Amino acid sequence: MSIDIVRAWRDADYFAALSPEQQDQVPDNPAGSIDLSFADLQKVSGARAAASCTGSSCCSCHKTKACSSCDSAMAVGAAKGFSAA
């Protein structure tokens, strides 16, 4: 049986169904590991850069004025124990 390398990278069930010898033949994925630590996941802020709101100035969405989106993000972050500093 020939091994479908790309499928082995993408499909955990396919990889698990391979024999230990076949699994050893699958090279490391050139894209690298996709595992993220909890610390890395805490830095995620949707599809934009993390907000850094401080008082009357706001994140990159407005730079010079506070907005309800940032106020809301700050409130949610504060409730979860994050600081806007």
N, C-alpha and C positions, 0 to 999 in steps of 0.2 A: 504494500500500500504506500503510495506516495503521500507526503505530508503537504497540506496546503498551509504554507507558512503564514500568510496574511490572515487566513481564517483562524489559525491557532493564536495569533496575537489578539484578534478581535472577539473571538467566541470562546468564553471560558469553558463552556460545556464541551465543545469540540476538543479543546486542549486537554481537558480532564479525561476524555475518552481515549486519548492516545496512550500507548504503553509508556512505561518509564523511559525506555530506550528511545522511543520517538520523541518524547518530551525533551530529552537531553539534546536531540538534534535540532530543536527549534532555537534559532539564534535570538539574542535579546532584541527587542523592538528598537529600531533606530530612533524612534521618537522619544525614547526614554520612559521612565516611570511616570504613571499618571496618578500615583498616590499622593495625596496632599495631607499635610499634617493639620491638626486642629488650629495651630497658630496661623498657617497659611489661609485656611478657610475663614478665619476671623477677619482677614484683610479684604475679603470679597465684598463688593458693594454693587450688586447688580451688574449692569453692563457699562458702568462708568467708574471713574476714579473714586476712591473713597472720599467722602465729604470731610472737610476740615473746618467746620463752622466755628467761629469765635465771636460771640457777642453781636456787634452790629455789622461785622463783615461776614461774608458767607463763603461757601465752597465755590468751586470753579464754575458752577452754573450761572452765578451772578456776580461774583467777585466783590462787589461793593455794597450790597444791601442784603439784609436778611429776607428770607422767603418762607412761605408756609411749608414747602417741601423740606427745606433744611431744618426748620423748627420741628417738624414732625420726625425727621430722621434723628435729630438730637434727642428728642423725647424718648423714642424707641431705644436708642443706644444707651441713654442714661438708665432706662428701666432694666436693661440687660447688663448694666454694670460697666459700660464703656464710657470713656471720657472723650470730650471733644477737644481736648488740649492739643 
